Amino acid sequence: MSWDVVVWGGGTGGAAAAVQAARSGGKTLLLTPGPWLGGMLSSAGVCAPDGHEISCWQTGLWGQFIRTLALESSEGLDHNWVSCFGFRPEQAEKLLQQWVMQLPSLQWWNGCELLDVRRKGDRIQSIRVDCDGSIQTIHGTQWIDGSDLGDLIAMAGVPYRWGWESKETWNEPSAPEQKRLDQEIFFAEQPVQSPTWVVMGQLRGDRPAQFPHTPAPPFERCSQRFGLERTVTYGRLPGGLLMLNWPLNGNDWHQGLQRCISPEADKRASLAAEMQEHSCMFLRELERCSGGWLTAADSFPSTNPSLALMPYWREGRRLRRRATVTELDLLPVADGARRAPLNAQSIAIGTYANDHHYPGDDWPLAPKSCRWGGRWTGTPFCIPFEALLSDSISNLLVAEKCFSVSHMANGATRLQPLILNIGQAAGLAAALALQQRIDPSDLRVDAIQQGLITDPVAPAAVVPLWEWPGWHPHWRDAQMQALNHLDSVDGEGMLKQAARYGLELPRADQTPLEPRAAEISGRLRRNDDQSYQLQRGMDLLNLITLEPGVERCLSQLPNNTPVRLIATENPWGAWWRVLRILDQAN
């Protein structure tokens, strides 16, 4: 069996790459080990995504994904305080499978095990897979690794990185010096970020006035910082479903992580069993503490339906390539700046602040956040196309966390929204290479960039511009102008260049409405910490916004100004998300 594009892996990026390759004209095969295809977004149960929350970053397949869910979910997505989005795993999986089923040129086989990779020179020729007991040999022209742990690159003999790099390697400010790596046992015991096996709980009835019990070992300190109710509800999803993915003395797993890439199946199985039992213990302990308010949920098609179908791997193998995304590529160009260095090869934008998971105290990381929209958010950075390419195999691309990135930078690049858009870029590149009968490394990057910006279904940003959301009629023109005039993109994007290029800025009363939005009114309070509140009699409502036009207006209105707003309430996040400001000029 021969295919134009073969995508291996059950990751979020693999699904995205397969969809985009097929949308772009390639006869595509997606192979996944498990019964679901969505990776972090569904199979792993990480259904409260971080990063890319502001509407100017809601582009590409991530934008299509989150906007579709928002419109189709009767309860909306405002359900928790860790994210601006919350959805059930089956909602995400249903949408992704719909994308796949709508494409006649895309086939998806699940229940697959990768057995062997056959190369000829610098090209992959075929793979052997076991699909539910049937051994198949698959031939392909272009190959994409869309697995969380980099399974295909390892079996193909592609050089990869695993674990920490020293400060001396790339001069990353948050990396440890080589002397520490050589002497401290912590780095050997914690080679990668700790994964989590997500488990789902269900809220039943009214919340208790207080939790009747306190957690016992090993979870006794899980609620020390936030309290038990906040610990339980930080990942609340529609219908009172709870994503339990708690890092602080919760269900992160820290022991024997090197087993996840062991060639010995029994070692991988023992790690999985330990992680599953630990998460189930965490759920049982929270059930006990809540006095029955929280119970096990029925969320996944398995013998234990409260347990995710796969772990949430925060880090695995990472492609070793001359061009590597490092922490220096993520950090703002100067103090107070709102973006990292631009890259002319950019094919995707990341925004997450940077976050590392290990046992013990938080790892100190160089700051890359700013205040925007009444809240903290990560500053944007660029992912260059060359980080998706192999130096040793000419017809291979990567579409998941396994692209060429440092251990320190992985803490900001591993999140679902960015991985969706990296997968989209990899799928488009594979299709373009097919059409032009060249290797992906020979593609003109500007052809990929223009293909992403002008995509008819899910146009994707490649330049970090704060001013124009994806829904705005001048978004595409702004992206093209910025791409052609990168020297015009400063810390405020192209705000000062808008008139020069004939671009209108979004207004505060222009945002598309959502089904659950309501009108609220009062007096605006702008606080010293750059947060916003609405005074309504004796009540103070916390306000945030994800809309550039609204943020520009809120930041300029005088304090105590009477305002009428269109907003959606998030009772668990304890804020109102403002969509529009009425009766106020920009």
Secondary structure, DSSP 8 states (H G I E B T S, - for coil): -EEEEEEE-SSHHHHHHHHHHHHTT--EEEE-SSS---GGGTTT---S--S--SGGG--HHHHHHHHHHHHH-TT-S---SS-S----HHHHHHHHHHHHHT-TTEEEE-SEEEEEEEEETTEEEEEEEEETTEEEEEEEEEEEE--TT-HHHHHTT--EE-S---HHHH--TTS--HHHHHH-HHHHH--S---B--EEEEE-SS--SS-SS---TTSTTTTTTT-HHHHHHTTEEGGGEEEE--TTTTSB--S-GGGGG-S-HHHHHHHHHHHHHHHHHHHHHHHHHHTTSEEE---SSSSSTTB-SS-B-S---EE--SS-B-GGGTS-SSTT-SS----TTEEEEE--------SSS-------EEEETTEEEE--EEEEGGGGB-SS-TTEEE-STTSSB-HHHHHHH-SHHHHHHHHHHHHHHHHHHHHHTS-GGGS-HHHHHHHHHT-SSS----S--SS--TTSTTHHHHHHHHHH-GGG-BTTBTGGGTTTTT-----TT-S---TT-EEEEEEEEE-TTS-EEEEETTEEEEEEE--HHHHHHHHHS-TT-EEEEEEEEETTTTEEEEEEEES---
